[in-house]
Structure formats: structure tokens, C-alpha cells
Amino acid sequence: MTTIRIFVLAYMAFLILAEHALPSLHGKRLFGVLVPGPIRYGVEGAAIIRRYELYLLPWSIVCLIAMIFVPTSWIYLGAGAAMAVYLIVTLRGFAVANASARKFAVVSHS
């Protein structure tokens, strides 16, 4: 494999891992929704995160495999297209998970 292909694969793998780690980075918030701790760290929160992960997993694999087979002369265009598709998939997954988490949202009295 050429050096540029390895660099692009490493960069994409880093971005994909960051997207998979997204639910773990927000403390008391679950996909942008403030939920009680027992929900966030309980069975309901785990189920929402699991659905998000399972939704992203096949797309992650497809994007990485696609980058292996893209010709080197097209590597930047292929990487851009793969990441654009993956961004759309991630945003949809986040929106679906956000809608699921809203059922458990803390009610604000402001």
C-alpha cells in the first residue's frame, strides 16, 4: 500500500472512531438531550447508544473497505465522497437517537 493510502485510511479510521465515541463524550446529555442519570447510564440509555452504534457499524466498514479499492489517483475524491456519505449517515443516526432520547428528557421549569 502506498503511503498516501495508509494516511487516508488512518485519518478516516480516526474520524469514524470519533463518531462512534460521540455518545460517551457528553456527560449527563444523551445525544444532546438532558436526561436523568439513571436513564443515561441505565438500560434505556444503553439501548439508545447500542442502536446508534449498530446503525453506524456497517457504514463504517463499507467506507473503510471502499477506500482500500479506490485507485490511488482518485484517493482524495474517494475519501471526500466516503466521508460525505458517512457524515450524512451519522447525522441521520444522531437525529434518530436524539428523538429516542427526548422521551426521557428532563422537563425544564423556566
GUDOZA-247432 format. One record per residue: residue in three letters; x, y, z negated of N, C-alpha, C, O in turn. Coordinates in pm, whole numbers, padded with zeros to 5 digits, always signed. Layout:
// residues N
ALAXYZXYZXYZXYZ ...
This chain:
// residues 110
MET+00084-00118+00000+00000+00000+00000+00088+00124+00000+00194+00127-00063 THR+00044+00223+00070+00121+00346+00076+00105+00425-00054+00010+00405-00130 THR+00197+00513-00077+00195+00594-00199+00070+00681-00206+00011+00696-00313 ILE+00029+00737-00095-00089+00824-00095-00215+00746-00129-00302+00797-00199 ARG-00225+00624-00080-00343+00541-00112-00347+00509-00261-00454+00512-00323 ILE-00232+00478-00318-00225+00449-00462-00265+00573-00543-00338+00562-00641 PHE-00216+00689-00502-00251+00814-00570-00402+00840-00564-00463+00873-00665 VAL-00460+00825-00446-00604+00850-00429-00685+00749-00509-00784+00786-00572 LEU-00645+00622-00509-00716+00521-00588-00706+00551-00737-00805+00536-00810 ALA-00589+00592-00784-00572+00626-00926-00658+00746-00964-00720+00747-01070 TYR-00661+00846-00877-00743+00965-00902-00891+00928-00908-00963+00973-00998 MET-00936+00847-00813-01077+00806-00812-01109+00720-00933-01215+00735-00993 ALA-01018+00631-00971-01041+00546-01088-01053+00632-01213-01137+00605-01299 PHE-00969+00736-01225-00977+00826-01340-01112+00897-01343-01175+00905-01449 LEU-01158+00949-01230-01287+01018-01225-01403+00924-01256-01497+00962-01326 ILE-01396+00803-01204-01502+00706-01229-01506+00667-01377-01614+00656-01435 LEU-01390+00647-01437-01385+00616-01580-01439+00733-01664-01505+00711-01765 ALA-01411+00855-01621-01465+00971-01691-01617+00975-01684-01683+01009-01782 GLU-01672+00940-01570-01819+00937-01557-01880+00827-01644-01989+00845-01700 HIS-01811+00715-01656-01862+00607-01741-01850+00642-01889-01928+00593-01971 ALA-01754+00727-01926-01735+00766-02065-01825+00882-02105-01831+00917-02223 LEU-01893+00942-02011-01974+01061-02036-02071+01048-02154-02078+01141-02234 PRO-02145+00939-02170-02238+00931-02283-02170+00932-02419-02232+00967-02519 SER-02044+00893-02426-01974+00884-02553-01912+01016-02598-01861+01025-02709 LEU-01916+01118-02516-01844+01241-02543-01928+01352-02606-01877+01461-02629 HIS-02054+01328-02636-02141+01438-02676-02191+01433-02819-02286+01505-02852 GLY-02133+01355-02906-02172+01355-03046-02318+01318-03067-02359+01206-03037 LYS-02397+01412-03120-02538+01385-03151-02629+01395-03030-02747+01361-03037 ARG-02576+01442-02921-02657+01455-02799-02645+01329-02715-02537+01271-02702 LEU-02756+01289-02659-02759+01172-02571-02805+01222-02435-02924+01251-02416 PHE-02714+01232-02341-02741+01284-02207-02802+01423-02213-02897+01454-02141 GLY-02745+01507-02300-02786+01646-02311-02908+01670-02397-02953+01784-02408 VAL-02961+01567-02459-03081+01579-02542-03042+01554-02688-02980+01453-02719 LEU-03080+01647-02776-03053+01630-02918-03149+01525-02974-03271+01546-02976 VAL-03094+01414-03021-03175+01306-03076-03125+01274-03216-03009+01301-03248 PRO-03211+01217-03301-03166+01180-03436-03055+01074-03430-03049+00995-03337 GLY-02969+01075-03532-02857+00981-03538-02897+00835-03527-02834+00760-03453 PRO-03002+00792-03600-03040+00651-03588-03084+00610-03448-03070+00495-03409 ILE-03138+00704-03373-03177+00677-03235-03053+00676-03146-03034+00585-03065 ARG-02966+00778-03163-02846+00792-03079-02755+00672-03092-02704+00620-02992 TYR-02734+00627-03215-02642+00517-03239-02713+00384-03263-02649+00285-03296 GLY-02844+00382-03245-02922+00261-03266-02950+00185-03137-02882+00203-03036 VAL-03049+00101-03144-03085+00014-03033-03136+00095-02913-03102+00064-02799 GLU-03216+00197-02939-03272+00276-02829-03162+00349-02752-03161+00347-02629 GLY-03070+00413-02824-02960+00484-02759-02870+00389-02681-02827+00420-02571 ALA-02842+00273-02740-02759+00174-02672-02826+00126-02543-02758+00103-02443 ALA-02957+00110-02547-03029+00064-02427-03023+00169-02315-03006+00134-02199 ILE-03036+00296-02351-03029+00402-02250-02889+00407-02189-02875+00420-02067 ILE-02786+00398-02272-02648+00400-02224-02620+00278-02137-02553+00289-02034 ARG-02669+00163-02178-02648+00039-02101-02710+00049-01963-02649+00007-01865 ARG-02832+00104-01953-02895+00122-01822-02816+00216-01734-02802+00192-01614 TYR-02763+00324-01792-02680+00419-01719-02554+00349-01667-02517+00364-01550 GLU-02488+00274-01754-02366+00202-01714-02394+00100-01604-02319+00091-01507 LEU-02500+00024-01619-02533-00077-01518-02575-00014-01386-02555-00073-01279 TYR-02631+00104-01392-02666+00175-01268-02541+00221-01195-02533+00213-01072 LEU-02441+00271-01270-02318+00321-01207-02221+00212-01164-02146+00232-01068 LEU-02221+00099-01231-02119-00004-01208-02107-00049-01063-01996-00047-01010 PRO-02215-00090-00995-02198-00134-00855-02147-00023-00764-02067-00049-00674 TRP-02191+00101-00787-02144+00212-00705-01996+00239-00730-01924+00275-00638 SER-01952+00222-00854-01810+00240-00885-01726+00140-00808-01624+00176-00749 ILE-01767+00016-00810-01693-00089-00741-01692-00065-00591-01588-00079-00526 VAL-01806-00028-00535-01815-00003-00390-01723+00112-00349-01655+00102-00247 CYS-01721+00219-00427-01636+00334-00392-01488+00296-00396-01412+00337-00308 LEU-01447+00220-00496-01306+00181-00504-01268+00083-00393-01161+00095-00334 ILE-01355-00011-00364-01326-00107-00256-01325-00036-00121-01242-00067-00035 ALA-01415+00059-00102-01417+00133+00024-01286+00207+00047-01239+00216+00160 MET-01227+00258-00060-01102+00332-00045-00985+00240-00007-00886+00286+00050 ILE-00997+00113-00039-00891+00018-00001-00892-00005+00150-00787-00023+00212 PHE-01011-00004+00210-01024-00037+00352-01028+00082+00446-01029+00064+00568 VAL-01031+00203+00392-01028+00322+00478-00888+00335+00537-00789+00322+00465 PRO-00877+00359+00667-00744+00378+00727-00670+00495+00662-00731+00594+00622 THR-00541+00484+00652-00460+00586+00585-00478+00723+00647-00476+00824+00576 SER-00496+00729+00778-00513+00859+00843-00644+00926+00804-00658+01047+00821 TRP-00740+00850+00753-00871+00902+00713-00887+00906+00562-00998+00926+00513 ILE-00779+00887+00487-00790+00868+00342-00854+00987+00271-00935+00968+00180 TYR-00819+01110+00310-00876+01226+00241-01024+01244+00273-01103+01277+00185 LEU-01061+01222+00397-01202+01231+00434-01281+01119+00366-01392+01141+00318 GLY-01223+00999+00363-01289+00887+00297-01305+00909+00149-01410+00878+00092 ALA-01202+00963+00085-01209+00991-00059-01314+01098-00088-01389+01087-00185 GLY-01319+01200-00004-01419+01304-00022-01561+01251-00007-01649+01284-00085 ALA-01581+01167+00093-01714+01109+00115-01752+01015+00001-01865+01018-00048 ALA-01657+00932-00042-01686+00839-00151-01719+00914-00280-01811+00875-00352 MET-01645+01019-00310-01672+01094-00432-01802+01174-00422-01870+01192-00523 ALA-01838+01220-00302-01966+01289-00286-02082+01193-00312-02179+01228-00380 VAL-02072+01073-00257-02176+00972-00281-02182+00938-00430-02290+00928-00487 TYR-02065+00921-00491-02062+00884-00632-02115+00997-00720-02178+00970-00822 LEU-02090+01122-00683-02143+01234-00758-02295+01235-00753-02361+01258-00855 ILE-02352+01212-00636-02498+01207-00623-02556+01094-00708-02657+01112-00775 VAL-02492+00978-00705-02538+00863-00784-02528+00895-00933-02620+00862-01009 THR-02419+00958-00976-02402+00992-01117-02505+01093-01162-02562+01079-01271 LEU-02532+01194-01081-02633+01294-01118-02771+01231-01130-02848+01266-01220 ARG-02803+01138-01040-02932+01070-01050-02937+00984-01175-03038+00984-01245 GLY-02831+00911-01203-02826+00829-01324-02839+00912-01450-02908+00874-01544 PHE-02770+01028-01452-02778+01118-01566-02921+01172-01583-02970+01181-01695 ALA-02986+01207-01472-03123+01260-01479-03219+01155-01532-03307+01186-01613 VAL-03205+01032-01487-03294+00924-01534-03269+00898-01684-03364+00881-01760 ALA-03141+00895-01724-03109+00873-01866-03157+00990-01951-03203+00970-02063 ASN-03147+01112-01899-03195+01229-01971-03345+01220-01993-03394+01251-02102 ALA-03418+01177-01891-03564+01161-01905-03597+01054-02008-03694+01067-02083 SER-03519+00948-02012-03541+00842-02112-03511+00892-02253-03582+00857-02347 ALA-03408+00974-02267-03370+01025-02399-03469+01129-02450-03483+01147-02571 ARG-03537+01199-02360-03632+01303-02403-03747+01247-02486-03809+01320-02562 LYS-03775+01118-02472-03881+01058-02553-03847+01059-02701-03936+01053-02786 PHE-03717+01067-02734-03672+01061-02872-03617+01196-02919-03551+01201-03023 ALA-03643+01302-02847-03583+01433-02877-03632+01488-03011-03745+01464-03053 VAL-03541+01562-03076-03576+01631-03199-03657+01753-03162-03619+01828-03072 VAL-03769+01775-03230-03856+01887-03200-03801+02013-03268-03775+02012-03388 SER-03784+02118-03191-03735+02245-03244-03852+02329-03291-03956+02334-03226 HIS-03835+02397-03405-03942+02481-03459-03906+02628-03445-03921+02704-03540 SER-03859+02669-03329-03820+02809-03311-03927+02889-03244-03910+03009-03222 
